[in-house]
Amino acid sequence: MPRSAEEWLVSYAAELGIPPPTDAELDQLLELAGVAAHASERKTAPITCWLAARAGAEPAHALAVGRRLAARAAGDGG
């Protein structure tokens, strides 16, 4: 049987040697993925989260940047 999302994240974080995301961080990352997917193509969702992690951005900051970029794109017509 497949693991739950929580079980997967805890196990994956342990393998990476880092703590799993907090509930707030998880919510922010999921929202960031949603912002990216709705502002562009669905495939941008995981890559946007990867870019945020690679930049060392906290989830709240990454979400704010994503919202700003999406709003700017919507104002420009795309």
Distance bins in CASP14 RR format, pairs under 12 A and 6 or more apart:
PFRMAT RR
TARGET T0000
AUTHOR 0000-0000-0000
RMODE 2
METHOD distances of the structure
MODEL  1
1 7 0 0 0 0 0 1 0 0 0 0 0
2 8 0 0 0 0 1 0 0 0 0 0 0
3 9 0 0 0 0 1 0 0 0 0 0 0
3 10 0 0 0 0 1 0 0 0 0 0 0
3 11 1 0 0 1 0 0 0 0 0 0 0
3 12 0 0 0 0 1 0 0 0 0 0 0
4 10 0 0 0 0 1 0 0 0 0 0 0
4 11 0 0 0 0 0 1 0 0 0 0 0
5 11 0 0 0 0 0 1 0 0 0 0 0
5 12 0 0 0 0 0 1 0 0 0 0 0
5 20 0 0 0 0 0 1 0 0 0 0 0
5 21 0 0 0 0 0 1 0 0 0 0 0
5 23 0 0 0 0 0 1 0 0 0 0 0
5 26 0 0 0 0 1 0 0 0 0 0 0
5 29 0 0 0 0 0 1 0 0 0 0 0
5 30 0 0 0 0 1 0 0 0 0 0 0
6 12 0 0 0 0 0 1 0 0 0 0 0
6 13 0 0 0 0 0 1 0 0 0 0 0
6 20 0 0 0 0 1 0 0 0 0 0 0
6 21 0 0 0 0 0 1 0 0 0 0 0
6 22 0 0 0 0 0 1 0 0 0 0 0
6 23 0 0 0 0 1 0 0 0 0 0 0
6 26 0 0 0 0 1 0 0 0 0 0 0
7 13 0 0 0 0 0 1 0 0 0 0 0
7 14 0 0 0 0 0 1 0 0 0 0 0
7 20 0 0 0 0 0 1 0 0 0 0 0
8 14 0 0 0 0 0 1 0 0 0 0 0
8 15 0 0 0 0 0 1 0 0 0 0 0
8 20 0 0 0 0 1 0 0 0 0 0 0
8 21 0 0 0 0 0 1 0 0 0 0 0
8 26 0 0 0 0 0 1 0 0 0 0 0
9 15 0 0 0 0 0 1 0 0 0 0 0
9 16 0 0 0 0 0 1 0 0 0 0 0
9 18 0 0 0 0 0 1 0 0 0 0 0
9 19 0 0 0 0 0 1 0 0 0 0 0
9 20 1 0 1 0 0 0 0 0 0 0 0
9 21 1 0 0 1 0 0 0 0 0 0 0
9 22 0 0 0 0 0 1 0 0 0 0 0
9 23 0 0 0 0 0 1 0 0 0 0 0
9 25 0 0 0 0 0 1 0 0 0 0 0
9 26 1 0 0 1 0 0 0 0 0 0 0
9 29 0 0 0 0 0 1 0 0 0 0 0
9 30 0 0 0 0 0 1 0 0 0 0 0
10 16 0 0 0 0 0 1 0 0 0 0 0
10 17 0 0 0 0 0 1 0 0 0 0 0
10 18 0 0 0 0 0 1 0 0 0 0 0
10 19 0 0 0 0 1 0 0 0 0 0 0
10 20 1 0 1 0 0 0 0 0 0 0 0
10 21 0 0 0 0 1 0 0 0 0 0 0
10 26 0 0 0 0 0 1 0 0 0 0 0
11 17 0 0 0 0 0 1 0 0 0 0 0
11 20 0 0 0 0 1 0 0 0 0 0 0
12 18 0 0 0 0 1 0 0 0 0 0 0
12 19 0 0 0 0 0 1 0 0 0 0 0
12 20 1 0 0 1 0 0 0 0 0 0 0
12 21 0 0 0 0 0 1 0 0 0 0 0
13 19 1 0 0 1 0 0 0 0 0 0 0
13 20 1 1 0 0 0 0 0 0 0 0 0
13 21 1 0 0 1 0 0 0 0 0 0 0
13 22 0 0 0 0 0 1 0 0 0 0 0
13 25 0 0 0 0 0 1 0 0 0 0 0
13 26 0 0 0 0 0 1 0 0 0 0 0
13 53 0 0 0 0 0 1 0 0 0 0 0
14 20 1 0 0 1 0 0 0 0 0 0 0
16 53 0 0 0 0 0 1 0 0 0 0 0
18 25 0 0 0 0 0 1 0 0 0 0 0
18 53 0 0 0 0 0 1 0 0 0 0 0
18 56 0 0 0 0 0 1 0 0 0 0 0
19 25 0 0 0 0 1 0 0 0 0 0 0
19 26 0 0 0 0 0 1 0 0 0 0 0
20 26 0 0 0 0 1 0 0 0 0 0 0
20 29 0 0 0 0 0 1 0 0 0 0 0
21 27 0 0 0 0 1 0 0 0 0 0 0
21 28 0 0 0 0 1 0 0 0 0 0 0
21 29 1 0 0 1 0 0 0 0 0 0 0
21 30 0 0 0 0 1 0 0 0 0 0 0
21 32 0 0 0 0 0 1 0 0 0 0 0
21 49 0 0 0 0 0 1 0 0 0 0 0
21 52 0 0 0 0 0 1 0 0 0 0 0
21 53 0 0 0 0 0 1 0 0 0 0 0
21 58 0 0 0 0 0 1 0 0 0 0 0
21 59 1 0 0 1 0 0 0 0 0 0 0
21 60 0 0 0 0 0 1 0 0 0 0 0
21 62 0 0 0 0 0 1 0 0 0 0 0
22 28 0 0 0 0 1 0 0 0 0 0 0
22 29 0 0 0 0 0 1 0 0 0 0 0
22 58 0 0 0 0 0 1 0 0 0 0 0
22 59 0 0 0 0 1 0 0 0 0 0 0
22 60 0 0 0 0 0 1 0 0 0 0 0
23 29 0 0 0 0 0 1 0 0 0 0 0
23 30 0 0 0 0 0 1 0 0 0 0 0
23 59 0 0 0 0 0 1 0 0 0 0 0
24 30 0 0 0 0 0 1 0 0 0 0 0
24 31 0 0 0 0 0 1 0 0 0 0 0
24 58 0 0 0 0 0 1 0 0 0 0 0
24 59 1 0 0 1 0 0 0 0 0 0 0
24 60 1 0 0 1 0 0 0 0 0 0 0
24 63 0 0 0 0 0 1 0 0 0 0 0
25 31 0 0 0 0 0 1 0 0 0 0 0
25 32 0 0 0 0 0 1 0 0 0 0 0
25 49 0 0 0 0 0 1 0 0 0 0 0
25 52 0 0 0 0 0 1 0 0 0 0 0
25 53 0 0 0 0 0 1 0 0 0 0 0
25 57 0 0 0 0 0 1 0 0 0 0 0
25 58 1 0 0 1 0 0 0 0 0 0 0
25 59 1 0 1 0 0 0 0 0 0 0 0
25 60 0 0 0 0 1 0 0 0 0 0 0
25 61 0 0 0 0 0 1 0 0 0 0 0
25 62 0 0 0 0 1 0 0 0 0 0 0
25 63 0 0 0 0 1 0 0 0 0 0 0
26 32 0 0 0 0 0 1 0 0 0 0 0
26 33 0 0 0 0 0 1 0 0 0 0 0
26 49 0 0 0 0 0 1 0 0 0 0 0
26 59 0 0 0 0 1 0 0 0 0 0 0
26 60 0 0 0 0 0 1 0 0 0 0 0
26 63 0 0 0 0 0 1 0 0 0 0 0
27 33 0 0 0 0 0 1 0 0 0 0 0
27 34 0 0 0 0 0 1 0 0 0 0 0
27 59 0 0 0 0 1 0 0 0 0 0 0
27 60 0 0 0 0 1 0 0 0 0 0 0
27 63 0 0 0 0 1 0 0 0 0 0 0
28 34 0 0 0 0 0 1 0 0 0 0 0
28 35 0 0 0 0 0 1 0 0 0 0 0
28 49 0 0 0 0 0 1 0 0 0 0 0
28 52 0 0 0 0 1 0 0 0 0 0 0
28 57 0 0 0 0 0 1 0 0 0 0 0
28 58 0 0 0 0 1 0 0 0 0 0 0
28 59 1 1 0 0 0 0 0 0 0 0 0
28 60 1 0 1 0 0 0 0 0 0 0 0
28 61 0 0 0 0 1 0 0 0 0 0 0
28 62 1 0 0 1 0 0 0 0 0 0 0
28 63 1 0 1 0 0 0 0 0 0 0 0
28 64 0 0 0 0 1 0 0 0 0 0 0
28 65 0 0 0 0 0 1 0 0 0 0 0
28 66 0 0 0 0 0 1 0 0 0 0 0
28 67 0 0 0 0 0 1 0 0 0 0 0
29 35 0 0 0 0 0 1 0 0 0 0 0
29 36 0 0 0 0 0 1 0 0 0 0 0
29 45 0 0 0 0 1 0 0 0 0 0 0
29 46 0 0 0 0 0 1 0 0 0 0 0
29 48 0 0 0 0 1 0 0 0 0 0 0
29 49 1 0 1 0 0 0 0 0 0 0 0
29 50 0 0 0 0 0 1 0 0 0 0 0
29 52 1 0 0 1 0 0 0 0 0 0 0
29 53 0 0 0 0 1 0 0 0 0 0 0
29 57 0 0 0 0 0 1 0 0 0 0 0
29 58 0 0 0 0 0 1 0 0 0 0 0
29 59 1 0 1 0 0 0 0 0 0 0 0
29 60 0 0 0 0 1 0 0 0 0 0 0
29 61 0 0 0 0 0 1 0 0 0 0 0
29 62 1 0 0 1 0 0 0 0 0 0 0
29 63 1 0 0 1 0 0 0 0 0 0 0
29 66 0 0 0 0 0 1 0 0 0 0 0
30 36 0 0 0 0 0 1 0 0 0 0 0
30 37 0 0 0 0 0 1 0 0 0 0 0
30 45 0 0 0 0 1 0 0 0 0 0 0
30 46 0 0 0 0 0 1 0 0 0 0 0
30 48 0 0 0 0 0 1 0 0 0 0 0
30 49 0 0 0 0 1 0 0 0 0 0 0
30 59 0 0 0 0 1 0 0 0 0 0 0
30 62 0 0 0 0 0 1 0 0 0 0 0
30 63 0 0 0 0 1 0 0 0 0 0 0
31 37 0 0 0 0 0 1 0 0 0 0 0
31 38 0 0 0 0 0 1 0 0 0 0 0
31 45 0 0 0 0 0 1 0 0 0 0 0
31 48 0 0 0 0 0 1 0 0 0 0 0
31 49 0 0 0 0 0 1 0 0 0 0 0
31 52 0 0 0 0 0 1 0 0 0 0 0
31 59 0 0 0 0 1 0 0 0 0 0 0
31 60 0 0 0 0 1 0 0 0 0 0 0
31 62 0 0 0 0 1 0 0 0 0 0 0
31 63 1 0 1 0 0 0 0 0 0 0 0
31 64 0 0 0 0 0 1 0 0 0 0 0
31 66 0 0 0 0 1 0 0 0 0 0 0
31 67 0 0 0 0 1 0 0 0 0 0 0
31 70 0 0 0 0 0 1 0 0 0 0 0
32 38 0 0 0 0 0 1 0 0 0 0 0
32 39 0 0 0 0 0 1 0 0 0 0 0
32 44 0 0 0 0 0 1 0 0 0 0 0
32 45 0 0 0 0 1 0 0 0 0 0 0
32 46 0 0 0 0 0 1 0 0 0 0 0
32 47 0 0 0 0 0 1 0 0 0 0 0
32 48 1 0 0 1 0 0 0 0 0 0 0
32 49 1 0 0 1 0 0 0 0 0 0 0
32 50 0 0 0 0 0 1 0 0 0 0 0
32 51 0 0 0 0 0 1 0 0 0 0 0
32 52 1 0 0 1 0 0 0 0 0 0 0
32 53 0 0 0 0 0 1 0 0 0 0 0
32 57 0 0 0 0 1 0 0 0 0 0 0
32 58 0 0 0 0 0 1 0 0 0 0 0
32 59 1 0 0 1 0 0 0 0 0 0 0
32 60 0 0 0 0 1 0 0 0 0 0 0
32 61 0 0 0 0 0 1 0 0 0 0 0
32 62 1 0 1 0 0 0 0 0 0 0 0
32 63 1 0 1 0 0 0 0 0 0 0 0
32 64 0 0 0 0 1 0 0 0 0 0 0
32 65 0 0 0 0 1 0 0 0 0 0 0
32 66 1 0 0 1 0 0 0 0 0 0 0
32 67 0 0 0 0 1 0 0 0 0 0 0
32 68 0 0 0 0 0 1 0 0 0 0 0
32 69 0 0 0 0 0 1 0 0 0 0 0
32 70 0 0 0 0 0 1 0 0 0 0 0
33 39 0 0 0 0 0 1 0 0 0 0 0
33 40 0 0 0 0 0 1 0 0 0 0 0
33 42 0 0 0 0 1 0 0 0 0 0 0
33 43 0 0 0 0 0 1 0 0 0 0 0
33 44 0 0 0 0 1 0 0 0 0 0 0
33 45 1 1 0 0 0 0 0 0 0 0 0
33 46 1 0 0 1 0 0 0 0 0 0 0
33 47 0 0 0 0 1 0 0 0 0 0 0
33 48 1 0 0 1 0 0 0 0 0 0 0
33 49 1 0 1 0 0 0 0 0 0 0 0
33 50 0 0 0 0 0 1 0 0 0 0 0
33 51 0 0 0 0 0 1 0 0 0 0 0
33 52 0 0 0 0 1 0 0 0 0 0 0
33 59 0 0 0 0 0 1 0 0 0 0 0
33 62 0 0 0 0 0 1 0 0 0 0 0
33 63 0 0 0 0 1 0 0 0 0 0 0
33 66 0 0 0 0 0 1 0 0 0 0 0
34 40 0 0 0 0 0 1 0 0 0 0 0
34 41 0 0 0 0 0 1 0 0 0 0 0
34 42 0 0 0 0 1 0 0 0 0 0 0
34 44 0 0 0 0 1 0 0 0 0 0 0
34 45 1 0 1 0 0 0 0 0 0 0 0
34 46 0 0 0 0 0 1 0 0 0 0 0
34 48 0 0 0 0 1 0 0 0 0 0 0
34 49 0 0 0 0 1 0 0 0 0 0 0
34 63 0 0 0 0 1 0 0 0 0 0 0
34 66 0 0 0 0 1 0 0 0 0 0 0
34 67 0 0 0 0 0 1 0 0 0 0 0
34 70 0 0 0 0 1 0 0 0 0 0 0
35 44 0 0 0 0 1 0 0 0 0 0 0
35 45 0 0 0 0 1 0 0 0 0 0 0
35 48 1 0 0 1 0 0 0 0 0 0 0
35 49 0 0 0 0 0 1 0 0 0 0 0
35 52 0 0 0 0 0 1 0 0 0 0 0
35 62 0 0 0 0 1 0 0 0 0 0 0
35 63 1 0 0 1 0 0 0 0 0 0 0
35 64 0 0 0 0 0 1 0 0 0 0 0
35 65 0 0 0 0 1 0 0 0 0 0 0
35 66 1 0 1 0 0 0 0 0 0 0 0
35 67 1 0 1 0 0 0 0 0 0 0 0
35 68 0 0 0 0 1 0 0 0 0 0 0
35 69 0 0 0 0 1 0 0 0 0 0 0
35 70 1 0 1 0 0 0 0 0 0 0 0
35 71 0 0 0 0 1 0 0 0 0 0 0
35 73 0 0 0 0 0 1 0 0 0 0 0
35 74 0 0 0 0 0 1 0 0 0 0 0
36 42 0 0 0 0 1 0 0 0 0 0 0
36 43 0 0 0 0 1 0 0 0 0 0 0
36 44 1 0 1 0 0 0 0 0 0 0 0
36 45 1 0 1 0 0 0 0 0 0 0 0
36 46 0 0 0 0 1 0 0 0 0 0 0
36 47 1 0 0 1 0 0 0 0 0 0 0
36 48 1 1 0 0 0 0 0 0 0 0 0
36 49 1 0 0 1 0 0 0 0 0 0 0
36 50 0 0 0 0 0 1 0 0 0 0 0
36 51 0 0 0 0 1 0 0 0 0 0 0
36 52 0 0 0 0 1 0 0 0 0 0 0
36 62 0 0 0 0 1 0 0 0 0 0 0
36 63 0 0 0 0 0 1 0 0 0 0 0
36 65 0 0 0 0 0 1 0 0 0 0 0
36 66 1 0 0 1 0 0 0 0 0 0 0
36 67 0 0 0 0 0 1 0 0 0 0 0
36 69 0 0 0 0 1 0 0 0 0 0 0
36 70 1 0 0 1 0 0 0 0 0 0 0
36 73 0 0 0 0 0 1 0 0 0 0 0
37 43 0 0 0 0 1 0 0 0 0 0 0
37 44 1 0 0 1 0 0 0 0 0 0 0
37 45 1 0 1 0 0 0 0 0 0 0 0
37 46 0 0 0 0 1 0 0 0 0 0 0
37 47 0 0 0 0 0 1 0 0 0 0 0
37 48 0 0 0 0 1 0 0 0 0 0 0
37 49 0 0 0 0 0 1 0 0 0 0 0
37 66 0 0 0 0 0 1 0 0 0 0 0
37 70 0 0 0 0 0 1 0 0 0 0 0
38 44 0 0 0 0 1 0 0 0 0 0 0
38 45 0 0 0 0 1 0 0 0 0 0 0
38 48 0 0 0 0 0 1 0 0 0 0 0
38 66 0 0 0 0 0 1 0 0 0 0 0
38 67 0 0 0 0 0 1 0 0 0 0 0
38 69 0 0 0 0 0 1 0 0 0 0 0
38 70 1 0 0 1 0 0 0 0 0 0 0
38 71 0 0 0 0 0 1 0 0 0 0 0
38 73 0 0 0 0 0 1 0 0 0 0 0
38 74 0 0 0 0 1 0 0 0 0 0 0
38 78 0 0 0 0 0 1 0 0 0 0 0
39 45 0 0 0 0 1 0 0 0 0 0 0
39 48 0 0 0 0 1 0 0 0 0 0 0
39 65 0 0 0 0 0 1 0 0 0 0 0
39 66 1 0 0 1 0 0 0 0 0 0 0
39 67 0 0 0 0 1 0 0 0 0 0 0
39 68 0 0 0 0 0 1 0 0 0 0 0
39 69 1 0 0 1 0 0 0 0 0 0 0
39 70 1 1 0 0 0 0 0 0 0 0 0
39 71 0 0 0 0 1 0 0 0 0 0 0
39 72 0 0 0 0 1 0 0 0 0 0 0
39 73 1 0 1 0 0 0 0 0 0 0 0
39 74 1 0 0 1 0 0 0 0 0 0 0
39 75 0 0 0 0 0 1 0 0 0 0 0
39 76 0 0 0 0 0 1 0 0 0 0 0
39 77 0 0 0 0 0 1 0 0 0 0 0
39 78 0 0 0 0 1 0 0 0 0 0 0
40 47 0 0 0 0 1 0 0 0 0 0 0
40 48 0 0 0 0 1 0 0 0 0 0 0
40 66 0 0 0 0 0 1 0 0 0 0 0
40 69 0 0 0 0 1 0 0 0 0 0 0
40 70 0 0 0 0 1 0 0 0 0 0 0
40 73 0 0 0 0 1 0 0 0 0 0 0
40 74 0 0 0 0 0 1 0 0 0 0 0
40 78 0 0 0 0 1 0 0 0 0 0 0
41 47 0 0 0 0 1 0 0 0 0 0 0
41 48 0 0 0 0 0 1 0 0 0 0 0
42 48 0 0 0 0 0 1 0 0 0 0 0
43 49 0 0 0 0 0 1 0 0 0 0 0
43 50 0 0 0 0 0 1 0 0 0 0 0
44 50 0 0 0 0 0 1 0 0 0 0 0
44 51 0 0 0 0 1 0 0 0 0 0 0
44 52 0 0 0 0 0 1 0 0 0 0 0
44 66 0 0 0 0 0 1 0 0 0 0 0
44 69 0 0 0 0 0 1 0 0 0 0 0
44 70 0 0 0 0 0 1 0 0 0 0 0
44 73 0 0 0 0 0 1 0 0 0 0 0
45 51 0 0 0 0 0 1 0 0 0 0 0
45 52 0 0 0 0 0 1 0 0 0 0 0
45 66 0 0 0 0 0 1 0 0 0 0 0
46 52 0 0 0 0 0 1 0 0 0 0 0
46 53 0 0 0 0 0 1 0 0 0 0 0
47 53 0 0 0 0 0 1 0 0 0 0 0
47 54 0 0 0 0 0 1 0 0 0 0 0
48 54 0 0 0 0 0 1 0 0 0 0 0
48 55 0 0 0 0 0 1 0 0 0 0 0
48 57 0 0 0 0 0 1 0 0 0 0 0
48 59 0 0 0 0 0 1 0 0 0 0 0
48 62 1 0 0 1 0 0 0 0 0 0 0
48 63 0 0 0 0 0 1 0 0 0 0 0
48 65 0 0 0 0 1 0 0 0 0 0 0
48 66 1 0 0 1 0 0 0 0 0 0 0
48 67 0 0 0 0 0 1 0 0 0 0 0
48 69 0 0 0 0 1 0 0 0 0 0 0
48 70 0 0 0 0 0 1 0 0 0 0 0
49 55 0 0 0 0 0 1 0 0 0 0 0
49 56 0 0 0 0 0 1 0 0 0 0 0
49 57 0 0 0 0 1 0 0 0 0 0 0
49 59 0 0 0 0 1 0 0 0 0 0 0
49 62 1 0 0 1 0 0 0 0 0 0 0
49 63 0 0 0 0 0 1 0 0 0 0 0
49 65 0 0 0 0 0 1 0 0 0 0 0
49 66 0 0 0 0 0 1 0 0 0 0 0
50 56 0 0 0 0 0 1 0 0 0 0 0
50 57 0 0 0 0 0 1 0 0 0 0 0
50 62 0 0 0 0 0 1 0 0 0 0 0
51 57 0 0 0 0 1 0 0 0 0 0 0
51 62 0 0 0 0 1 0 0 0 0 0 0
51 65 0 0 0 0 1 0 0 0 0 0 0
51 66 0 0 0 0 0 1 0 0 0 0 0
51 69 0 0 0 0 0 1 0 0 0 0 0
52 58 0 0 0 0 1 0 0 0 0 0 0
52 59 1 0 0 1 0 0 0 0 0 0 0
52 60 0 0 0 0 0 1 0 0 0 0 0
52 61 0 0 0 0 1 0 0 0 0 0 0
52 62 1 1 0 0 0 0 0 0 0 0 0
52 63 0 0 0 0 1 0 0 0 0 0 0
52 64 0 0 0 0 0 1 0 0 0 0 0
52 65 1 0 0 1 0 0 0 0 0 0 0
52 66 0 0 0 0 1 0 0 0 0 0 0
52 69 0 0 0 0 0 1 0 0 0 0 0
53 59 0 0 0 0 1 0 0 0 0 0 0
53 61 0 0 0 0 0 1 0 0 0 0 0
53 62 0 0 0 0 1 0 0 0 0 0 0
54 62 0 0 0 0 0 1 0 0 0 0 0
55 61 0 0 0 0 1 0 0 0 0 0 0
55 62 1 0 0 1 0 0 0 0 0 0 0
55 65 0 0 0 0 1 0 0 0 0 0 0
56 62 0 0 0 0 1 0 0 0 0 0 0
56 65 0 0 0 0 0 1 0 0 0 0 0
57 63 0 0 0 0 1 0 0 0 0 0 0
57 64 0 0 0 0 1 0 0 0 0 0 0
57 65 1 0 0 1 0 0 0 0 0 0 0
57 66 0 0 0 0 0 1 0 0 0 0 0
58 64 0 0 0 0 1 0 0 0 0 0 0
58 65 0 0 0 0 0 1 0 0 0 0 0
59 65 0 0 0 0 0 1 0 0 0 0 0
59 66 0 0 0 0 0 1 0 0 0 0 0
60 66 0 0 0 0 0 1 0 0 0 0 0
60 67 0 0 0 0 0 1 0 0 0 0 0
61 67 0 0 0 0 0 1 0 0 0 0 0
61 68 0 0 0 0 0 1 0 0 0 0 0
62 68 0 0 0 0 0 1 0 0 0 0 0
62 69 0 0 0 0 0 1 0 0 0 0 0
63 69 0 0 0 0 0 1 0 0 0 0 0
63 70 0 0 0 0 0 1 0 0 0 0 0
64 70 0 0 0 0 0 1 0 0 0 0 0
64 71 0 0 0 0 0 1 0 0 0 0 0
65 71 0 0 0 0 0 1 0 0 0 0 0
65 72 0 0 0 0 0 1 0 0 0 0 0
66 72 0 0 0 0 1 0 0 0 0 0 0
66 73 0 0 0 0 1 0 0 0 0 0 0
66 74 0 0 0 0 0 1 0 0 0 0 0
67 73 0 0 0 0 0 1 0 0 0 0 0
67 74 0 0 0 0 0 1 0 0 0 0 0
68 74 0 0 0 0 0 1 0 0 0 0 0
68 75 0 0 0 0 0 1 0 0 0 0 0
69 75 0 0 0 0 0 1 0 0 0 0 0
69 76 0 0 0 0 0 1 0 0 0 0 0
69 78 0 0 0 0 0 1 0 0 0 0 0
70 76 0 0 0 0 0 1 0 0 0 0 0
70 77 0 0 0 0 0 1 0 0 0 0 0
70 78 0 0 0 0 1 0 0 0 0 0 0
71 77 0 0 0 0 0 1 0 0 0 0 0
71 78 0 0 0 0 0 1 0 0 0 0 0
72 78 0 0 0 0 1 0 0 0 0 0 0
END
